[in-house]
Amino acid sequence: MARKRTRKGYSKRSRSEHPGVTISTERRGGQTVVALRWRDPAPQGRVGARRKLVLAGHDGLPLSSREAARPFAVAKSRELAKERQQLADGAKPVDRDATWLQLLEQHAKHLTAKDRSPKTLIGYRQCWPFLESWRGRPARPHDLTVGDLEGFVEHVRNQPNSRTGAALSPHSVAGIARHFKAMLNFGRRRLSCVRLDAEAINEGLSVGRVEVKPVTLTSANLRGILEAAATHDEERPDSELFPLLAFLMVTGCRRGEAERLRWKPSAPDAPESWVDFDGDRLLIYGAKTRRQRVVPLTSRPALRKMLQTMAGAADPKAEPYVFGGALPLAIGDKRHVLPDDDDDDDAETVVGRSLKAAIKAVQGATDFKWKPKDFRSTCATYLANSGLGLNLYVVAGELGHDYAVLVKHYAGHFALPRKQASAATVEELLGIKPALEGWISARTGRAGRLLKLNRA
């Protein structure tokens, strides 16, 4: 007797609650995970692309029950229904006479309506000057051919870097091609002003395989950086670079997450990053992921002690930011500017703390190249290959990484020394526990506020 076929993910209840969205389960790494599946809305006569999203809770761990995934499915179904309605109620699609300017403007409006992050919008804006300087550009997007797209890639490769004057790196070329491809696919799906299909667009804008290999610093490298930072702080009484670099190493946070780290949230349930000493954890809100994740301090006791030492000498009301003080820290080039109180409208007062000069000084004091971004990949590599008893889903949740990315780029690609592989804390795993303890002991009992970061 033939086995009765069962329907997975859909029922009479699900059809009414989240039409167009299916809840499915699968096994990954010995665990059951729940995913949503749907098709993107598309203009009439077209079929949208299939999509899949593995769900995770507020703690960063994947969901394992269909019941817990139901609210996510309902929310996604409503979002899709809204997009379908916008397609149905929208203006008449732009025909083959649509100009490049129309495509750029409509795509910019679409990104703004989708509430894309400022960093994403900047990436698309960087693509537009290359499009404007492209001599082989057809008069209309509708006239594009695969050969034209290949010419665009070659045009980008021949353009100099605006800062150094050297040729663009393969990663920069791939990024510009990726943004241009998204723009053309938007014109193809939403405006019907690009006649090429997705396969032809991919073929024309192919730049070859460009692999971004994560940088993994050794424990000796990490200790050397912290020693150079400690020396830098001793020589400059208004500098505190050491705790910031140690924080980035131990947590693997993104630069912007550390810049905006607060002692307390500004409001309940605010999408912010802050230190929760009562819960023995850090609540980190990722501007990239737009989700808040938990980084436990139980496995980072030296970091917790360092933050408590800083908190004991801080005034959370006057300077709510852990590393920035009154305003978010400026690790890179950007600084926070406020208008001056003088009558002169052009007068400005620069506030906020910048670490550009301090980091460059420490980089020059070490005999190897490194960037603050390397601390995140180093922490991910060490945690993914450690014996701390964390499965890869937990590690991905703490770092705000996608599970597949963590497995592909970090797990199994680095051999830890035997002593560090059996470490009980993250500081011991990285081999920097003595450096943090030395910093703490040097400041325990010191009267007055901690030394401020370099304002120069």
C-alpha angles and dihedrals in degrees: 000000000000116000114252112249114237127207113233123206099003132086137149089274095048093050090058097041103041112010113187094022123094126200112215135175130213140169120254124171092345092308133104114240129185123224137183120227127193145140122251117245113260137185118273113290094024133095119227124232120267115252134193131190126185107215126227132184130234090278091059094247119128117257115249104189133066092222092060090049095053097087090051090050092049092050092048091048091054091049091052091047090053092051091049090051091050090053091049095046096038126110122275109291115260110259131216091291093067113127130226089250091057091051092049094047095047092047091050090051090049092052091048092049089051089055093234116184120268090245090058092049090051089053092056093046090055088058095056099069090056089052092050094049093047105115094191093056113133118238093248134024087237090065094059119126132188089255090055091054091050087052090052091055090050090048091054092048090056095052119100125236108263092224106038102021091229124122117284116265119248088250092056092049090049091050094051091047090049093053092047090050091053090050093052093046088052089053091047097049104032106026103025089221096122116068097191115099124230093264093054092047091051091049094049095046097043111132098179127253112322113183122197106207113202116237115240116194119204123239088253089055092051092049091048091053093049092047090052090047091050090050090048091052093048092053092048114047092197095056131093105172097137098073093049094052091045090051092052091048097049099040102033089221122164117256095251092050091057092045092058099038110136134199090226134005116265090225136002113282091004114163093246142117116249144153117257105193092171091057092039091233147096119241106210121190112201115213087199097051096029089220134108118237134187124241108188119222092201089085091042105054096155091052090049091052091048092052091046090052090052092044091053090061097038133092105220093193097052096034109023096171118086097218103014104048113206094006136023115287120259107217095169135031099305120092131183114254127195127183115260122244092236122108091247106099091204094056115105135182117213112219133173128062124278124203099183095107093040094052092046089052092052091045089055091050093059124074095225135058121256142153131204087249089065091069091067095053091043092053091047091051094049094046094046091054099036134109096228090120094251119136118219093257090060091047091049090050094051093049098039090239128145109253094232091051091050092052094044100047108024116021115086095003099099133051113216121209111261095247093051094043089064095044119138098210136040092242090056090045091056092042095235102106095109091052093054093044090051091053091048095048091049091057103036109115095009110147123234130014124330117262112275126240121266110280095191 
